[in-house]
Amino acid sequence: MSSGTDKIVSSIMSEAQEKADIIIQNANAEVSTINARAEKTAEAEKSKILENGKKQSDMRYQQIISEAKMNARRAELGAKEEVIEAAFTKASEELKAKASSYDDEYSQSLIANIKEAASEIGGGDLIVQLNGADSSKIENKLSELSSDISREIGTSTTLKLGEPIEAIGGAIVKTSNGYIEVNNTIESRLDRFKSVLRSEVASILFK
């Protein structure tokens, strides 16, 4: 190859090398930029994921704590309810024992319940229903009770003994036609006053 050709080839190779170097430099720079951008994006995504993870973790923690408090409160209320119900059960048993003994205190309470029911109805011809034991013990007092009620409410009142009922004690009083009835049995009175009594029992038991 002549020296002229060598120079031309050398010149072409030199230019090609320069262009190749520039291309490589540009490519390397672009690669660096891409890598830097990717790292930045990755860090941002990583931070975002960690942040979201922390938020979710915090939310789950609060949820667990809230559920635990709710369950604890529910358990506490359940335990208190059991104690209150046990107190009512014991009270019912004691009232049953007192009614069975038919002591003077219970006797006066039964008469008061009959008078209260008769007055609430407004007097007239009334039927009194009691349990078997009370029926036999108060039957001979109905005439006197009728007079007392008539005098107290100012309306003629007659009490008659009706069919026996299943009850711890107390009385059901109703009109002779059955249209109006007042249930003053021990069970019914306990149920009626249970919400008020529940608060009082709770205040005594859990003060």
FENMOVEN-V417434 format. One record per backbone hydrogen bond with DSSP energy under -1.0 kcal/mol. NH is the residue of the N-H (numbers start at 1). CO is the residue of the C=O. Records with the same first field share a line. If there is no record, write none. Layout:
# FENMOVEN-V417434
NH=CO, CO
This chain:
# FENMOVEN-V417434
6=2
7=3
8=4
9=5
10=6
11=7
12=8
13=9
14=10
15=11
16=12
17=13
18=14
19=15
20=16
21=17
22=18
23=19
24=20
25=21
26=22
27=23
28=24
29=25
30=26
31=27
32=28
33=29
34=30
35=31
36=32
37=33
38=34
39=35
40=36
41=37
42=38
43=39
44=40
45=41
46=42
47=43
48=44
49=45
50=46
51=47
52=48
53=49
54=50
55=51
56=52
57=53
58=54
59=55
60=56
61=57
62=58
63=59
64=60
65=61
66=62
67=63
68=64
69=65
70=66
71=67
72=68
73=69
74=70
75=71
76=72
77=73
78=74
79=75
80=76
81=77
82=78
83=79
84=80
85=81
86=82
87=83
88=84
89=85
90=86
91=87
92=88
93=89
94=90
95=91
96=92
97=93
98=94
99=95
100=96
101=97
102=98
107=103
108=104
109=105
110=106
111=107
112=108
113=109
114=110
115=111
116=112
117=113
118=114
119=115
120=116
121=117
122=118
123=118
126=158
127=174
128=160
129=172
135=131
136=132
138=134
139=135
141=138
142=139
145=141
146=142
147=143
148=144
149=145
150=146
151=147
152=148
153=149
154=150
158=124
160=126
162=128
165=130
172=129
173=182
174=127
175=180
176=125
178=175
182=173
184=171
186=169
189=185
190=186
191=187
192=188
193=189
197=193
198=194
199=195
200=196
201=197
202=198
203=199
204=200
205=201
206=202
